[in-house]
Amino acid sequence: MSVESNTELVKRYFACMRSFDRAGAEALLADDFAQFVPSPSPKFSTPKGKAETLAMMDGVAQMFERFELTLKGITAQDNRVAVEAESLGVLKPNGKTYNNRYHFLFEIENGRIASLKEYCDTAHAAETFGM
């Protein structure tokens, strides 16, 4: 695929994330998809496959009164797409604000997302979610 089509694929994935469209996201992920969050905490750093990633999307949809994910910048080369983003949401159970900044690195293979590395402030996430 071209750099442009890889970038559009990633944008479609984020559109699915923002609208909690599980079926749409599932169609964009490779069967052997892997997601990894580099962190010293095993709560975050345990690699997740396609099923766990989609289940996490479902969980996020249930936890937030509102949730926004804004793309700040995209850079692409070959089969890799890097995205800077920021989230802003309010948790249903406790009204806490979740505002995190991210760097996502996607690898595309055969027209689908094969892997995702997600860099973010895991300490903020653990504090906000009570982990």
C-alpha positions in Angstrom: 0.0 0.0 0.0 1.1 3.6 -0.5 2.0 6.0 2.3 -1.3 7.9 1.6 -3.5 4.8 1.8 -1.7 3.7 5.0 -2.4 7.1 6.5 -6.1 6.9 5.5 -6.3 3.5 7.1 -5.0 4.9 10.4 -7.4 7.8 10.2 -10.3 5.4 9.7 -9.1 3.4 12.7 -9.2 6.6 14.8 -12.7 7.4 13.5 -13.8 4.0 14.8 -12.1 4.6 18.1 -13.8 8.0 18.6 -17.2 6.6 17.8 -16.6 3.2 19.6 -17.3 1.4 16.4 -16.0 -2.1 17.3 -17.0 -3.8 14.0 -15.4 -1.0 12.0 -12.1 -1.2 14.0 -12.1 -5.0 13.9 -12.2 -4.9 10.0 -9.1 -2.7 10.0 -7.0 -4.9 12.3 -5.0 -7.9 11.0 -5.9 -11.3 12.5 -2.6 -11.4 14.3 -2.7 -7.8 15.4 -0.6 -6.9 18.5 -0.8 -3.7 20.7 2.0 -2.8 23.1 2.2 0.0 25.6 5.9 0.4 26.8 5.6 0.9 30.6 7.3 -0.3 33.7 3.9 -1.5 34.9 2.7 -4.9 33.8 -0.9 -3.5 33.9 0.0 -1.6 30.8 2.9 -3.3 29.3 1.4 -6.7 28.7 1.0 -7.1 24.9 -2.6 -7.3 23.7 -4.0 -9.1 20.7 -6.9 -8.2 18.5 -9.6 -9.5 20.9 -8.1 -7.7 24.0 -7.8 -4.5 22.1 -11.4 -4.6 20.9 -12.6 -5.5 24.5 -10.6 -2.5 25.8 -12.5 -0.3 23.3 -15.8 -1.6 24.7 -14.6 -0.9 28.2 -13.6 2.7 27.4 -17.1 3.3 25.9 -18.7 2.2 29.1 -16.4 4.2 31.4 -16.8 7.7 29.9 -19.6 10.2 29.9 -17.8 11.8 27.0 -14.5 11.0 25.3 -12.6 12.9 22.7 -9.5 11.8 20.8 -7.9 14.6 18.8 -5.2 13.9 16.2 -2.5 16.5 16.4 -0.1 15.3 13.7 0.6 12.4 11.4 3.9 11.3 9.8 4.1 8.3 7.5 7.0 6.5 5.8 6.9 3.1 4.1 4.5 0.9 6.1 4.7 2.9 9.3 2.4 5.7 10.4 3.1 7.8 13.5 0.4 9.8 15.2 0.5 12.4 17.9 -2.9 12.7 19.7 -4.6 14.0 22.8 -7.5 12.6 24.7 -10.0 14.4 26.9 -12.8 12.7 28.7 -14.9 12.6 31.9 -15.3 9.3 33.8 -18.8 8.2 34.6 -18.1 6.6 38.0 -16.2 9.5 39.7 -16.3 12.5 37.4 -12.5 12.6 37.1 -11.1 14.2 34.0 -8.8 12.1 31.8 -6.5 14.2 29.6 -3.6 12.3 28.1 -1.1 12.8 25.3 -0.1 10.0 23.0 2.3 8.9 20.4 1.0 6.0 18.4 3.2 4.0 16.0 1.3 1.8 13.5 2.7 -0.8 11.2 0.6 -1.7 8.2 0.8 -5.1 6.4 -1.4 -6.3 3.5 -3.8 -3.3 3.9 -4.5 -3.9 7.6 -3.0 -2.7 10.9 -0.6 -5.3 12.0 0.8 -3.7 15.2 0.4 -0.6 17.4 2.8 0.8 20.0 1.1 3.3 22.2 3.2 5.8 24.2 1.4 7.8 26.9 1.5 8.9 30.5 0.7 5.6 32.2 1.0 7.1 35.7 -1.8 9.6 34.9 -3.9 6.7 33.4 -3.3 4.6 36.6 -4.2 7.5 38.9 -7.4 8.5 36.9 -8.6 4.9 36.6 -7.7 3.9 40.1 -5.3 1.1 39.1 
